[in-house]
Amino acid sequence: MADKLEDEKFIQKCINLSRQSVENGGAPFGALVVKNGEIIADSINNAQNKVSDHSEIIVLDKVHKKLGTSNLSSCILYSNCEPCPMCAFMIREYKIKKVVFALPSLFMGGYSRWNILQDDELTQFENFFGKPPEIVSGILESEAKKIFDKTPWWMFGRDTKLEK
């Protein structure tokens, strides 16, 4: 129960970051990294300025700089949305132990669409990739979806259908 409450607390912070991003004209994405119950860094998306600046990539880079290591196996990554394949590979390379997100990404997800986060075969390249992280999804999903519903980013959430 304590883990669920902590996950909800940090996902709420990601949702707040996504709201802040939208209010500033950006995309509705926010992420943070936690170690021992403390936020190490947080980030919003900056892909409108640099295509690779997803919130997860930015926050991983911040944590790497702050902790001085690429081995983040004692850290948890929180995001208001399921990480894409690019972010999923970075999460595996930084060896994150747990990934918690609110909204699934059925079209672009690095877990639900392309199972990079749980691909055990990557583990054979232990110099590069960590073990598959624990995955917790759907935390405060409906609250996270409310932010996306106010934007053109319709393709996120469990109830999403391909629009034509």
Stockholm file with secondary structure:
# STOCKHOLM 1.0

chainA/1-164         MADKLEDEKFIQKCINLSRQSVENGGAPFGALVVKNGEIIADSINNAQNKVSDHSEIIVLDKVHKKLGTSNLSSCILYSNCEPCPMCAFMIREYKIKKVVFALPSLFMGGYSRWNILQDDELTQFENFFGKPPEIVSGILESEAKKIFDKTPWWMFGRDTKLEK
#=GR chainA/1-164 SS CHHHHHHHHHHHHHHHHHHHHHHTTSCSCEEEEEETTEEEEEEECCTTTSTTCCHHHHHHHHHHHHHTCSCCTTEEEEEEECCCHHHHHHHHHTTCSEEEEEECCTTTCTTTTSCCTTCGGGGGCTTTCCCCCEEEECTTHHHHHHHHTTSSCTTCSTTCCCCC
#=GC SS_cons         CHHHHHHHHHHHHHHHHHHHHHHTTSCSCEEEEEETTEEEEEEECCTTTSTTCCHHHHHHHHHHHHHTCSCCTTEEEEEEECCCHHHHHHHHHTTCSEEEEEECCTTTCTTTTSCCTTCGGGGGCTTTCCCCCEEEECTTHHHHHHHHTTSSCTTCSTTCCCCC
//
